[in-house]
Amino acid sequence: MNKKMMEILACPIDKHFPLEIFELSSKEEVVSDGAIFCPKCSRFYPIVEEIPIMLPDELRDKDQDIEFLKKYKNTLPRKIVSEGLPWHL
Ligand SMILES: [Zn+2]
């Protein structure tokens, strides 16, 4: 995902803008892995293989999200890993 996308992305739940981005791996302007965080509703959205997965709660894959959090629990901020929605560790 190109970082410039952050200039237009809003939270799919509450339409909040701007959102926060946490880069886990990136090259120049492109984020390969990371997380997008909505400070209004505390939801996080994974960025996996350059794709931001911004789905409403009912369409999210909980197992996949938990695996993502476990993988990056030491790198992502506590507000995502321990307190993020719709689920956290
Ligand atoms: Zn939100």
PDB file of the backbone (N, CA, C, O) and the ligand in Angstrom, with CONECT records:
HET     ZN  A 101       1
ATOM      1  N   MET A   1       0.839  -1.188   0.000  1.00  0.00           N
ATOM      2  CA  MET A   1       0.000   0.000   0.000  1.00  0.00           C
ATOM      3  C   MET A   1       0.882   1.249   0.000  1.00  0.00           C
ATOM      4  O   MET A   1       1.798   1.370   0.813  1.00  0.00           O
ATOM      5  N   ASN A   2       0.609   2.140  -0.884  1.00  0.00           N
ATOM      6  CA  ASN A   2       1.361   3.391  -0.908  1.00  0.00           C
ATOM      7  C   ASN A   2       0.927   4.265   0.279  1.00  0.00           C
ATOM      8  O   ASN A   2      -0.261   4.390   0.576  1.00  0.00           O
ATOM      9  N   LYS A   3       1.915   4.861   0.942  1.00  0.00           N
ATOM     10  CA  LYS A   3       1.602   5.690   2.120  1.00  0.00           C
ATOM     11  C   LYS A   3       0.651   6.842   1.794  1.00  0.00           C
ATOM     12  O   LYS A   3      -0.071   7.322   2.668  1.00  0.00           O
ATOM     13  N   LYS A   4       0.651   7.273   0.565  1.00  0.00           N
ATOM     14  CA  LYS A   4      -0.237   8.373   0.175  1.00  0.00           C
ATOM     15  C   LYS A   4      -1.716   8.008   0.345  1.00  0.00           C
ATOM     16  O   LYS A   4      -2.576   8.883   0.447  1.00  0.00           O
ATOM     17  N   MET A   5      -1.996   6.700   0.374  1.00  0.00           N
ATOM     18  CA  MET A   5      -3.372   6.242   0.609  1.00  0.00           C
ATOM     19  C   MET A   5      -3.927   6.778   1.925  1.00  0.00           C
ATOM     20  O   MET A   5      -5.136   6.954   2.074  1.00  0.00           O
ATOM     21  N   MET A   6      -3.019   7.038   2.889  1.00  0.00           N
ATOM     22  CA  MET A   6      -3.460   7.530   4.190  1.00  0.00           C
ATOM     23  C   MET A   6      -4.149   8.883   4.079  1.00  0.00           C
ATOM     24  O   MET A   6      -4.883   9.293   4.977  1.00  0.00           O
ATOM     25  N   GLU A   7      -3.904   9.573   2.963  1.00  0.00           N
ATOM     26  CA  GLU A   7      -4.540  10.886   2.774  1.00  0.00           C
ATOM     27  C   GLU A   7      -6.016  10.758   2.428  1.00  0.00           C
ATOM     28  O   GLU A   7      -6.754  11.742   2.479  1.00  0.00           O
ATOM     29  N   ILE A   8      -6.452   9.547   2.075  1.00  0.00           N
ATOM     30  CA  ILE A   8      -7.869   9.368   1.702  1.00  0.00           C
ATOM     31  C   ILE A   8      -8.598   8.305   2.510  1.00  0.00           C
ATOM     32  O   ILE A   8      -9.829   8.262   2.502  1.00  0.00           O
ATOM     33  N   LEU A   9      -7.845   7.431   3.220  1.00  0.00           N
ATOM     34  CA  LEU A   9      -8.511   6.331   3.936  1.00  0.00           C
ATOM     35  C   LEU A   9      -9.226   6.809   5.198  1.00  0.00           C
ATOM     36  O   LEU A   9      -8.673   7.551   6.010  1.00  0.00           O
ATOM     37  N   ALA A  10     -10.470   6.361   5.332  1.00  0.00           N
ATOM     38  CA  ALA A  10     -11.239   6.642   6.543  1.00  0.00           C
ATOM     39  C   ALA A  10     -11.681   5.310   7.148  1.00  0.00           C
ATOM     40  O   ALA A  10     -11.729   4.294   6.455  1.00  0.00           O
ATOM     41  N   CYS A  11     -11.997   5.320   8.427  1.00  0.00           N
ATOM     42  CA  CYS A  11     -12.452   4.094   9.106  1.00  0.00           C
ATOM     43  C   CYS A  11     -13.784   3.640   8.493  1.00  0.00           C
ATOM     44  O   CYS A  11     -14.701   4.449   8.347  1.00  0.00           O
ATOM     45  N   PRO A  12     -13.898   2.344   8.131  1.00  0.00           N
ATOM     46  CA  PRO A  12     -15.143   1.864   7.530  1.00  0.00           C
ATOM     47  C   PRO A  12     -16.323   1.840   8.512  1.00  0.00           C
ATOM     48  O   PRO A  12     -17.477   1.774   8.090  1.00  0.00           O
ATOM     49  N   ILE A  13     -16.041   1.892   9.799  1.00  0.00           N
ATOM     50  CA  ILE A  13     -17.108   1.838  10.801  1.00  0.00           C
ATOM     51  C   ILE A  13     -17.675   3.230  11.086  1.00  0.00           C
ATOM     52  O   ILE A  13     -18.887   3.436  11.022  1.00  0.00           O
ATOM     53  N   ASP A  14     -16.798   4.178  11.400  1.00  0.00           N
ATOM     54  CA  ASP A  14     -17.292   5.496  11.825  1.00  0.00           C
ATOM     55  C   ASP A  14     -16.844   6.640  10.904  1.00  0.00           C
ATOM     56  O   ASP A  14     -17.110   7.812  11.172  1.00  0.00           O
ATOM     57  N   LYS A  15     -16.154   6.270   9.806  1.00  0.00           N
ATOM     58  CA  LYS A  15     -15.701   7.251   8.814  1.00  0.00           C
ATOM     59  C   LYS A  15     -14.685   8.248   9.354  1.00  0.00           C
ATOM     60  O   LYS A  15     -14.443   9.289   8.742  1.00  0.00           O
ATOM     61  N   HIS A  16     -14.087   7.926  10.508  1.00  0.00           N
ATOM     62  CA  HIS A  16     -13.102   8.841  11.088  1.00  0.00           C
ATOM     63  C   HIS A  16     -11.896   9.000  10.158  1.00  0.00           C
ATOM     64  O   HIS A  16     -11.462   8.058   9.493  1.00  0.00           O
ATOM     65  N   PHE A  17     -11.378  10.222  10.140  1.00  0.00           N
ATOM     66  CA  PHE A  17     -10.205  10.564   9.365  1.00  0.00           C
ATOM     67  C   PHE A  17      -9.477  11.675  10.113  1.00  0.00           C
ATOM     68  O   PHE A  17     -10.143  12.547  10.670  1.00  0.00           O
ATOM     69  N   PRO A  18      -8.160  11.691  10.155  1.00  0.00           N
ATOM     70  CA  PRO A  18      -7.235  10.706   9.576  1.00  0.00           C
ATOM     71  C   PRO A  18      -7.022   9.507  10.482  1.00  0.00           C
ATOM     72  O   PRO A  18      -7.318   9.553  11.676  1.00  0.00           O
ATOM     73  N   LEU A  19      -6.501   8.428   9.897  1.00  0.00           N
ATOM     74  CA  LEU A  19      -6.156   7.228  10.636  1.00  0.00           C
ATOM     75  C   LEU A  19      -4.640   7.200  10.869  1.00  0.00           C
ATOM     76  O   LEU A  19      -3.882   7.897  10.194  1.00  0.00           O
ATOM     77  N   GLU A  20      -4.215   6.379  11.842  1.00  0.00           N
ATOM     78  CA  GLU A  20      -2.779   6.252  12.139  1.00  0.00           C
ATOM     79  C   GLU A  20      -2.227   5.018  11.445  1.00  0.00           C
ATOM     80  O   GLU A  20      -2.932   4.023  11.279  1.00  0.00           O
ATOM     81  N   ILE A  21      -0.968   5.086  11.043  1.00  0.00           N
ATOM     82  CA  ILE A  21      -0.347   3.919  10.413  1.00  0.00           C
ATOM     83  C   ILE A  21       0.891   3.510  11.201  1.00  0.00           C
ATOM     84  O   ILE A  21       1.662   4.356  11.654  1.00  0.00           O
ATOM     85  N   PHE A  22       1.068   2.195  11.359  1.00  0.00           N
ATOM     86  CA  PHE A  22       2.259   1.643  12.005  1.00  0.00           C
ATOM     87  C   PHE A  22       2.916   0.705  11.005  1.00  0.00           C
ATOM     88  O   PHE A  22       2.346  -0.315  10.618  1.00  0.00           O
ATOM     89  N   GLU A  23       4.099   1.062  10.604  1.00  0.00           N
ATOM     90  CA  GLU A  23       4.793   0.282   9.574  1.00  0.00           C
ATOM     91  C   GLU A  23       5.623  -0.834  10.204  1.00  0.00           C
ATOM     92  O   GLU A  23       6.387  -0.599  11.140  1.00  0.00           O
ATOM     93  N   LEU A  24       5.466  -2.041   9.686  1.00  0.00           N
ATOM     94  CA  LEU A  24       6.258  -3.179  10.149  1.00  0.00           C
ATOM     95  C   LEU A  24       7.344  -3.507   9.135  1.00  0.00           C
ATOM     96  O   LEU A  24       8.469  -3.848   9.503  1.00  0.00           O
ATOM     97  N   SER A  25       7.005  -3.404   7.885  1.00  0.00           N
ATOM     98  CA  SER A  25       8.038  -3.463   6.853  1.00  0.00           C
ATOM     99  C   SER A  25       7.595  -2.598   5.694  1.00  0.00           C
ATOM    100  O   SER A  25       6.450  -2.658   5.245  1.00  0.00           O
ATOM    101  N   SER A  26       8.528  -1.795   5.224  1.00  0.00           N
ATOM    102  CA  SER A  26       8.196  -0.874   4.147  1.00  0.00           C
ATOM    103  C   SER A  26       9.440  -0.573   3.330  1.00  0.00           C
ATOM    104  O   SER A  26      10.573  -0.716   3.791  1.00  0.00           O
ATOM    105  N   LYS A  27       9.190  -0.159   2.123  1.00  0.00           N
ATOM    106  CA  LYS A  27      10.287   0.196   1.236  1.00  0.00           C
ATOM    107  C   LYS A  27       9.882   1.478   0.527  1.00  0.00           C
ATOM    108  O   LYS A  27       8.931   1.509  -0.255  1.00  0.00           O
ATOM    109  N   GLU A  28      10.633   2.536   0.824  1.00  0.00           N
ATOM    110  CA  GLU A  28      10.306   3.855   0.311  1.00  0.00           C
ATOM    111  C   GLU A  28       8.847   4.206   0.633  1.00  0.00           C
ATOM    112  O   GLU A  28       8.476   4.265   1.805  1.00  0.00           O
ATOM    113  N   GLU A  29       8.026   4.435  -0.378  1.00  0.00           N
ATOM    114  CA  GLU A  29       6.656   4.882  -0.101  1.00  0.00           C
ATOM    115  C   GLU A  29       5.656   3.740   0.084  1.00  0.00           C
ATOM    116  O   GLU A  29       4.482   3.976   0.369  1.00  0.00           O
ATOM    117  N   VAL A  30       6.131   2.499  -0.080  1.00  0.00           N
ATOM    118  CA  VAL A  30       5.201   1.366  -0.053  1.00  0.00           C
ATOM    119  C   VAL A  30       5.325   0.565   1.250  1.00  0.00           C
ATOM    120  O   VAL A  30       6.409   0.108   1.612  1.00  0.00           O
ATOM    121  N   VAL A  31       4.198   0.407   1.940  1.00  0.00           N
ATOM    122  CA  VAL A  31       4.162  -0.382   3.164  1.00  0.00           C
ATOM    123  C   VAL A  31       3.753  -1.810   2.811  1.00  0.00           C
ATOM    124  O   VAL A  31       2.672  -2.028   2.266  1.00  0.00           O
ATOM    125  N   SER A  32       4.616  -2.788   3.121  1.00  0.00           N
ATOM    126  CA  SER A  32       4.305  -4.197   2.816  1.00  0.00           C
ATOM    127  C   SER A  32       3.476  -4.815   3.935  1.00  0.00           C
ATOM    128  O   SER A  32       2.474  -5.486   3.689  1.00  0.00           O
ATOM    129  N   ASP A  33       3.916  -4.575   5.176  1.00  0.00           N
ATOM    130  CA  ASP A  33       3.199  -5.091   6.336  1.00  0.00           C
ATOM    131  C   ASP A  33       3.093  -3.980   7.364  1.00  0.00           C
ATOM    132  O   ASP A  33       4.019  -3.194   7.561  1.00  0.00           O
ATOM    133  N   GLY A  34       1.937  -3.938   8.013  1.00  0.00           N
ATOM    134  CA  GLY A  34       1.745  -2.898   9.003  1.00  0.00           C
ATOM    135  C   GLY A  34       0.323  -2.944   9.532  1.00  0.00           C
ATOM    136  O   GLY A  34      -0.412  -3.905   9.305  1.00  0.00           O
ATOM    137  N   ALA A  35      -0.049  -1.894  10.238  1.00  0.00           N
ATOM    138  CA  ALA A  35      -1.397  -1.813  10.771  1.00  0.00           C
ATOM    139  C   ALA A  35      -1.885  -0.375  10.674  1.00  0.00           C
ATOM    140  O   ALA A  35      -1.127   0.581  10.836  1.00  0.00           O
ATOM    141  N   ILE A  36      -3.178  -0.264  10.404  1.00  0.00           N
ATOM    142  CA  ILE A  36      -3.841   1.041  10.402  1.00  0.00           C
ATOM    143  C   ILE A  36      -4.729   1.066  11.642  1.00  0.00           C
ATOM    144  O   ILE A  36      -5.393   0.080  11.960  1.00  0.00           O
ATOM    145  N   PHE A  37      -4.733   2.188  12.329  1.00  0.00           N
ATOM    146  CA  PHE A  37      -5.470   2.282  13.596  1.00  0.00           C
ATOM    147  C   PHE A  37      -6.400   3.482  13.571  1.00  0.00           C
ATOM    148  O   PHE A  37      -6.021   4.577  13.156  1.00  0.00           O
ATOM    149  N   CYS A  38      -7.633   3.250  14.027  1.00  0.00           N
ATOM    150  CA  CYS A  38      -8.602   4.346  14.133  1.00  0.00           C
ATOM    151  C   CYS A  38      -8.633   4.831  15.583  1.00  0.00           C
ATOM    152  O   CYS A  38      -9.071   4.091  16.464  1.00  0.00           O
ATOM    153  N   PRO A  39      -8.176   6.062  15.849  1.00  0.00           N
ATOM    154  CA  PRO A  39      -8.150   6.552  17.225  1.00  0.00           C
ATOM    155  C   PRO A  39      -9.539   6.816  17.801  1.00  0.00           C
ATOM    156  O   PRO A  39      -9.684   6.972  19.013  1.00  0.00           O
ATOM    157  N   LYS A  40     -10.550   6.868  16.955  1.00  0.00           N
ATOM    158  CA  LYS A  40     -11.909   7.141  17.445  1.00  0.00           C
ATOM    159  C   LYS A  40     -12.555   5.876  18.034  1.00  0.00           C
ATOM    160  O   LYS A  40     -13.094   5.912  19.140  1.00  0.00           O
ATOM    161  N   CYS A  41     -12.499   4.748  17.284  1.00  0.00           N
ATOM    162  CA  CYS A  41     -13.162   3.528  17.770  1.00  0.00           C
ATOM    163  C   CYS A  41     -12.175   2.448  18.218  1.00  0.00           C
ATOM    164  O   CYS A  41     -12.588   1.370  18.645  1.00  0.00           O
ATOM    165  N   SER A  42     -10.875   2.732  18.122  1.00  0.00           N
ATOM    166  CA  SER A  42      -9.817   1.811  18.558  1.00  0.00           C
ATOM    167  C   SER A  42      -9.691   0.540  17.716  1.00  0.00           C
ATOM    168  O   SER A  42      -9.027  -0.410  18.128  1.00  0.00           O
ATOM    169  N   ARG A  43     -10.320   0.518  16.551  1.00  0.00           N
ATOM    170  CA  ARG A  43     -10.148  -0.655  15.686  1.00  0.00           C
ATOM    171  C   ARG A  43      -8.815  -0.576  14.951  1.00  0.00           C
ATOM    172  O   ARG A  43      -8.317   0.499  14.616  1.00  0.00           O
ATOM    173  N   PHE A  44      -8.258  -1.771  14.714  1.00  0.00           N
ATOM    174  CA  PHE A  44      -7.051  -1.844  13.883  1.00  0.00           C
ATOM    175  C   PHE A  44      -7.381  -2.608  12.615  1.00  0.00           C
ATOM    176  O   PHE A  44      -8.285  -3.442  12.582  1.00  0.00           O
ATOM    177  N   TYR A  45      -6.629  -2.301  11.581  1.00  0.00           N
ATOM    178  CA  TYR A  45      -6.799  -2.971  10.286  1.00  0.00           C
ATOM    179  C   TYR A  45      -5.421  -3.400   9.792  1.00  0.00           C
ATOM    180  O   TYR A  45      -4.537  -2.563   9.609  1.00  0.00           O
ATOM    181  N   PRO A  46      -5.234  -4.713   9.575  1.00  0.00           N
ATOM    182  CA  PRO A  46      -3.914  -5.182   9.135  1.00  0.00           C
ATOM    183  C   PRO A  46      -3.603  -4.764   7.697  1.00  0.00           C
ATOM    184  O   PRO A  46      -4.490  -4.652   6.850  1.00  0.00           O
ATOM    185  N   ILE A  47      -2.326  -4.541   7.457  1.00  0.00           N
ATOM    186  CA  ILE A  47      -1.829  -4.399   6.082  1.00  0.00           C
ATOM    187  C   ILE A  47      -0.973  -5.643   5.847  1.00  0.00           C
ATOM    188  O   ILE A  47       0.046  -5.835   6.509  1.00  0.00           O
ATOM    189  N   VAL A  48      -1.389  -6.475   4.912  1.00  0.00           N
ATOM    190  CA  VAL A  48      -0.699  -7.734   4.648  1.00  0.00           C
ATOM    191  C   VAL A  48      -0.342  -7.804   3.174  1.00  0.00           C
ATOM    192  O   VAL A  48      -1.201  -7.677   2.302  1.00  0.00           O
ATOM    193  N   GLU A  49       0.946  -8.009   2.913  1.00  0.00           N
ATOM    194  CA  GLU A  49       1.439  -8.081   1.529  1.00  0.00           C
ATOM    195  C   GLU A  49       0.942  -6.895   0.696  1.00  0.00           C
ATOM    196  O   GLU A  49       0.460  -7.037  -0.428  1.00  0.00           O
ATOM    197  N   GLU A  50       1.087  -5.722   1.309  1.00  0.00           N
ATOM    198  CA  GLU A  50       0.762  -4.433   0.678  1.00  0.00           C
ATOM    199  C   GLU A  50      -0.727  -4.110   0.595  1.00  0.00           C
ATOM    200  O   GLU A  50      -1.107  -3.043   0.115  1.00  0.00           O
ATOM    201  N   ILE A  51      -1.575  -5.039   1.066  1.00  0.00           N
ATOM    202  CA  ILE A  51      -3.024  -4.800   0.973  1.00  0.00           C
ATOM    203  C   ILE A  51      -3.610  -4.419   2.339  1.00  0.00           C
ATOM    204  O   ILE A  51      -3.507  -5.197   3.287  1.00  0.00           O
ATOM    205  N   PRO A  52      -4.221  -3.238   2.450  1.00  0.00           N
ATOM    206  CA  PRO A  52      -4.911  -2.903   3.698  1.00  0.00           C
ATOM    207  C   PRO A  52      -6.258  -3.647   3.761  1.00  0.00           C
ATOM    208  O   PRO A  52      -7.086  -3.540   2.856  1.00  0.00           O
ATOM    209  N   ILE A  53      -6.452  -4.399   4.850  1.00  0.00           N
ATOM    210  CA  ILE A  53      -7.688  -5.187   4.986  1.00  0.00           C
ATOM    211  C   ILE A  53      -8.651  -4.410   5.872  1.00  0.00           C
ATOM    212  O   ILE A  53      -8.623  -4.524   7.098  1.00  0.00           O
ATOM    213  N   MET A  54      -9.498  -3.621   5.233  1.00  0.00           N
ATOM    214  CA  MET A  54     -10.386  -2.725   5.970  1.00  0.00           C
ATOM    215  C   MET A  54     -11.832  -3.178   5.834  1.00  0.00           C
ATOM    216  O   MET A  54     -12.598  -2.654   5.025  1.00  0.00           O
ATOM    217  N   LEU A  55     -12.185  -4.173   6.655  1.00  0.00           N
ATOM    218  CA  LEU A  55     -13.509  -4.775   6.587  1.00  0.00           C
ATOM    219  C   LEU A  55     -14.311  -4.468   7.839  1.00  0.00           C
ATOM    220  O   LEU A  55     -13.738  -4.262   8.909  1.00  0.00           O
ATOM    221  N   PRO A  56     -15.646  -4.434   7.714  1.00  0.00           N
ATOM    222  CA  PRO A  56     -16.474  -4.320   8.918  1.00  0.00           C
ATOM    223  C   PRO A  56     -16.325  -5.580   9.782  1.00  0.00           C
ATOM    224  O   PRO A  56     -15.942  -6.641   9.289  1.00  0.00           O
ATOM    225  N   ASP A  57     -16.633  -5.446  11.070  1.00  0.00           N
ATOM    226  CA  ASP A  57     -16.388  -6.537  12.021  1.00  0.00           C
ATOM    227  C   ASP A  57     -16.926  -7.885  11.558  1.00  0.00           C
ATOM    228  O   ASP A  57     -16.252  -8.905  11.704  1.00  0.00           O
ATOM    229  N   GLU A  58     -18.131  -7.898  11.003  1.00  0.00           N
ATOM    230  CA  GLU A  58     -18.777  -9.182  10.681  1.00  0.00           C
ATOM    231  C   GLU A  58     -18.095  -9.919   9.531  1.00  0.00           C
ATOM    232  O   GLU A  58     -18.324 -11.111   9.329  1.00  0.00           O
ATOM    233  N   LEU A  59     -17.264  -9.211   8.784  1.00  0.00           N
ATOM    234  CA  LEU A  59     -16.573  -9.853   7.664  1.00  0.00           C
ATOM    235  C   LEU A  59     -15.109 -10.166   7.982  1.00  0.00           C
ATOM    236  O   LEU A  59     -14.384 -10.705   7.147  1.00  0.00           O
ATOM    237  N   ARG A  60     -14.685  -9.818   9.206  1.00  0.00           N
ATOM    238  CA  ARG A  60     -13.282 -10.054   9.559  1.00  0.00           C
ATOM    239  C   ARG A  60     -13.049 -11.514   9.919  1.00  0.00           C
ATOM    240  O   ARG A  60     -13.953 -12.207  10.386  1.00  0.00           O
ATOM    241  N   ASP A  61     -11.829 -11.966   9.696  1.00  0.00           N
ATOM    242  CA  ASP A  61     -11.432 -13.322  10.053  1.00  0.00           C
ATOM    243  C   ASP A  61     -10.704 -13.249  11.390  1.00  0.00           C
ATOM    244  O   ASP A  61      -9.536 -12.863  11.444  1.00  0.00           O
ATOM    245  N   LYS A  62     -11.396 -13.622  12.474  1.00  0.00           N
ATOM    246  CA  LYS A  62     -10.822 -13.458  13.810  1.00  0.00           C
ATOM    247  C   LYS A  62      -9.519 -14.234  13.975  1.00  0.00           C
ATOM    248  O   LYS A  62      -8.545 -13.702  14.507  1.00  0.00           O
ATOM    249  N   ASP A  63      -9.496 -15.491  13.521  1.00  0.00           N
ATOM    250  CA  ASP A  63      -8.277 -16.305  13.668  1.00  0.00           C
ATOM    251  C   ASP A  63      -7.089 -15.643  12.982  1.00  0.00           C
ATOM    252  O   ASP A  63      -5.980 -15.606  13.516  1.00  0.00           O
ATOM    253  N   GLN A  64      -7.344 -15.128  11.800  1.00  0.00           N
ATOM    254  CA  GLN A  64      -6.280 -14.477  11.038  1.00  0.00           C
ATOM    255  C   GLN A  64      -5.794 -13.207  11.748  1.00  0.00           C
ATOM    256  O   GLN A  64      -4.596 -12.931  11.794  1.00  0.00           O
ATOM    257  N   ASP A  65      -6.746 -12.437  12.303  1.00  0.00           N
ATOM    258  CA  ASP A  65      -6.387 -11.211  13.030  1.00  0.00           C
ATOM    259  C   ASP A  65      -5.563 -11.533  14.275  1.00  0.00           C
ATOM    260  O   ASP A  65      -4.588 -10.842  14.573  1.00  0.00           O
ATOM    261  N   ILE A  66      -5.954 -12.579  15.000  1.00  0.00           N
ATOM    262  CA  ILE A  66      -5.226 -12.955  16.225  1.00  0.00           C
ATOM    263  C   ILE A  66      -3.811 -13.412  15.879  1.00  0.00           C
ATOM    264  O   ILE A  66      -2.854 -13.068  16.572  1.00  0.00           O
ATOM    265  N   GLU A  67      -3.686 -14.188  14.803  1.00  0.00           N
ATOM    266  CA  GLU A  67      -2.353 -14.606  14.363  1.00  0.00           C
ATOM    267  C   GLU A  67      -1.484 -13.394  14.028  1.00  0.00           C
ATOM    268  O   GLU A  67      -0.301 -13.348  14.364  1.00  0.00           O
ATOM    269  N   PHE A  68      -2.095 -12.417  13.361  1.00  0.00           N
ATOM    270  CA  PHE A  68      -1.400 -11.180  13.009  1.00  0.00           C
ATOM    271  C   PHE A  68      -0.910 -10.467  14.282  1.00  0.00           C
ATOM    272  O   PHE A  68       0.236 -10.021  14.346  1.00  0.00           O
ATOM    273  N   LEU A  69      -1.784 -10.367  15.285  1.00  0.00           N
ATOM    274  CA  LEU A  69      -1.407  -9.686  16.541  1.00  0.00           C
ATOM    275  C   LEU A  69      -0.290 -10.437  17.260  1.00  0.00           C
ATOM    276  O   LEU A  69       0.636  -9.823  17.790  1.00  0.00           O
ATOM    277  N   LYS A  70      -0.378 -11.774  17.275  1.00  0.00           N
ATOM    278  CA  LYS A  70       0.665 -12.569  17.943  1.00  0.00           C
ATOM    279  C   LYS A  70       2.011 -12.379  17.251  1.00  0.00           C
ATOM    280  O   LYS A  70       3.049 -12.241  17.899  1.00  0.00           O
ATOM    281  N   LYS A  71       1.971 -12.376  15.935  1.00  0.00           N
ATOM    282  CA  LYS A  71       3.203 -12.256  15.160  1.00  0.00           C
ATOM    283  C   LYS A  71       3.921 -10.936  15.448  1.00  0.00           C
ATOM    284  O   LYS A  71       5.150 -10.884  15.495  1.00  0.00           O
ATOM    285  N   TYR A  72       3.137  -9.875  15.639  1.00  0.00           N
ATOM    286  CA  TYR A  72       3.731  -8.548  15.785  1.00  0.00           C
ATOM    287  C   TYR A  72       3.526  -7.938  17.169  1.00  0.00           C
ATOM    288  O   TYR A  72       3.608  -6.721  17.329  1.00  0.00           O
ATOM    289  N   LYS A  73       3.258  -8.790  18.181  1.00  0.00           N
ATOM    290  CA  LYS A  73       2.914  -8.251  19.502  1.00  0.00           C
ATOM    291  C   LYS A  73       4.031  -7.420  20.121  1.00  0.00           C
ATOM    292  O   LYS A  73       3.768  -6.537  20.937  1.00  0.00           O
ATOM    293  N   ASN A  74       5.278  -7.696  19.740  1.00  0.00           N
ATOM    294  CA  ASN A  74       6.388  -6.928  20.315  1.00  0.00           C
ATOM    295  C   ASN A  74       6.715  -5.665  19.527  1.00  0.00           C
ATOM    296  O   ASN A  74       7.543  -4.858  19.951  1.00  0.00           O
ATOM    297  N   THR A  75       6.075  -5.501  18.400  1.00  0.00           N
ATOM    298  CA  THR A  75       6.386  -4.376  17.521  1.00  0.00           C
ATOM    299  C   THR A  75       5.253  -3.358  17.474  1.00  0.00           C
ATOM    300  O   THR A  75       5.491  -2.151  17.421  1.00  0.00           O
ATOM    301  N   LEU A  76       4.024  -3.853  17.493  1.00  0.00           N
ATOM    302  CA  LEU A  76       2.876  -2.942  17.432  1.00  0.00           C
ATOM    303  C   LEU A  76       2.608  -2.335  18.796  1.00  0.00           C
ATOM    304  O   LEU A  76       2.946  -2.932  19.818  1.00  0.00           O
ATOM    305  N   PRO A  77       1.999  -1.144  18.824  1.00  0.00           N
ATOM    306  CA  PRO A  77       1.741  -0.502  20.123  1.00  0.00           C
ATOM    307  C   PRO A  77       0.687  -1.255  20.941  1.00  0.00           C
ATOM    308  O   PRO A  77      -0.157  -1.978  20.411  1.00  0.00           O
ATOM    309  N   ARG A  78       0.776  -1.052  22.239  1.00  0.00           N
ATOM    310  CA  ARG A  78      -0.115  -1.701  23.189  1.00  0.00           C
ATOM    311  C   ARG A  78      -1.599  -1.401  22.889  1.00  0.00           C
ATOM    312  O   ARG A  78      -2.463  -2.253  23.096  1.00  0.00           O
ATOM    313  N   LYS A  79      -1.879  -0.197  22.406  1.00  0.00           N
ATOM    314  CA  LYS A  79      -3.285   0.157  22.154  1.00  0.00           C
ATOM    315  C   LYS A  79      -3.891  -0.720  21.063  1.00  0.00           C
ATOM    316  O   LYS A  79      -5.113  -0.835  20.970  1.00  0.00           O
ATOM    317  N   ILE A  80      -3.043  -1.341  20.233  1.00  0.00           N
ATOM    318  CA  ILE A  80      -3.544  -2.300  19.246  1.00  0.00           C
ATOM    319  C   ILE A  80      -3.482  -3.714  19.810  1.00  0.00           C
ATOM    320  O   ILE A  80      -4.487  -4.425  19.802  1.00  0.00           O
ATOM    321  N   VAL A  81      -2.317  -4.131  20.298  1.00  0.00           N
ATOM    322  CA  VAL A  81      -2.111  -5.524  20.722  1.00  0.00           C
ATOM    323  C   VAL A  81      -2.973  -5.886  21.933  1.00  0.00           C
ATOM    324  O   VAL A  81      -3.576  -6.959  21.970  1.00  0.00           O
ATOM    325  N   SER A  82      -3.029  -4.993  22.920  1.00  0.00           N
ATOM    326  CA  SER A  82      -3.714  -5.329  24.182  1.00  0.00           C
ATOM    327  C   SER A  82      -5.082  -4.690  24.333  1.00  0.00           C
ATOM    328  O   SER A  82      -5.876  -5.114  25.172  1.00  0.00           O
ATOM    329  N   GLU A  83      -5.368  -3.665  23.522  1.00  0.00           N
ATOM    330  CA  GLU A  83      -6.631  -2.944  23.731  1.00  0.00           C
ATOM    331  C   GLU A  83      -7.416  -2.715  22.444  1.00  0.00           C
ATOM    332  O   GLU A  83      -8.529  -2.190  22.481  1.00  0.00           O
ATOM    333  N   GLY A  84      -6.842  -3.107  21.304  1.00  0.00           N
ATOM    334  CA  GLY A  84      -7.492  -2.833  20.026  1.00  0.00           C
ATOM    335  C   GLY A  84      -8.806  -3.590  19.847  1.00  0.00           C
ATOM    336  O   GLY A  84      -9.056  -4.597  20.511  1.00  0.00           O
ATOM    337  N   LEU A  85      -9.615  -3.098  18.962  1.00  0.00           N
ATOM    338  CA  LEU A  85     -10.897  -3.734  18.633  1.00  0.00           C
ATOM    339  C   LEU A  85     -10.853  -4.178  17.179  1.00  0.00           C
ATOM    340  O   LEU A  85     -10.044  -3.647  16.418  1.00  0.00           O
ATOM    341  N   PRO A  86     -11.693  -5.135  16.752  1.00  0.00           N
ATOM    342  CA  PRO A  86     -12.757  -5.789  17.522  1.00  0.00           C
ATOM    343  C   PRO A  86     -12.266  -6.880  18.474  1.00  0.00           C
ATOM    344  O   PRO A  86     -13.067  -7.446  19.218  1.00  0.00           O
ATOM    345  N   TRP A  87     -10.966  -7.187  18.465  1.00  0.00           N
ATOM    346  CA  TRP A  87     -10.411  -8.155  19.411  1.00  0.00           C
ATOM    347  C   TRP A  87      -8.935  -7.849  19.621  1.00  0.00           C
ATOM    348  O   TRP A  87      -8.306  -7.152  18.826  1.00  0.00           O
ATOM    349  N   HIS A  88      -8.404  -8.384  20.705  1.00  0.00           N
ATOM    350  CA  HIS A  88      -6.992  -8.155  21.017  1.00  0.00           C
ATOM    351  C   HIS A  88      -6.484  -9.346  21.802  1.00  0.00           C
ATOM    352  O   HIS A  88      -7.247 -10.260  22.116  1.00  0.00           O
ATOM    353  N   LEU A  89      -5.201  -9.341  22.118  1.00  0.00           N
ATOM    354  CA  LEU A  89      -4.607 -10.485  22.826  1.00  0.00           C
ATOM    355  C   LEU A  89      -4.901 -10.406  24.318  1.00  0.00           C
ATOM    356  O   LEU A  89      -4.483 -11.281  25.076  1.00  0.00           O
TER     357      LEU A  89
HETATM  358 ZN    ZN A 101     -13.150   3.891  13.661  1.00  0.00          ZN2+
END
